[in-house]
Amino acid sequence: MEKDQAFLEFMIKELVDNPDDVKVERVVDEMGVLLTLDINAEDMGKIIGRQGNTAKAIRTLLRVVGMKNNARVNLKINEPEGSTRGPVAEATSEKSVDEAMEDLKV
C-alpha cells in the first residue's frame, strides 16, 4: 500500500463509526493518483462535514502528501448505496427567488 493510500485510510477510519467499511482504491494514470473512497452510508456526513469543509480539508492534506512525493493526488468519494443525498435533497431545496427572500425577512 502506498503512503497516500495508507494515510487516507488511517485518517478516515479515525473519523467514522464504521471503520471496517472503509475501502480505498488507488489508480495511477497520466493525470496523477486517484484515490477512491467507499464508506458506510451512516458515515457520509462525518466525511463531508458542514458545507463540505471536512472533505476539502482531507483533499488539501492529500495534496500536501502528494507534493511531498512529487505526485498529484485527487480524492473521489463514492456515494454509498442507500444514501439519501441526491435528487431528494435537491428537490427540497428548490425555491423561487421570492420564497427565498421571504425566508430572509425577520
Secondary structure, DSSP 8 states (H G I E B T S, - for coil): --HHHHHHHHHHHHH-S-GGG-EEEEEEETTEEEEEEE--GGGHHHHH-GGGHHHHHHHHHHHHHHHHTT--EEEEE---TT---SHHHHHHH---HHHHHHHH--
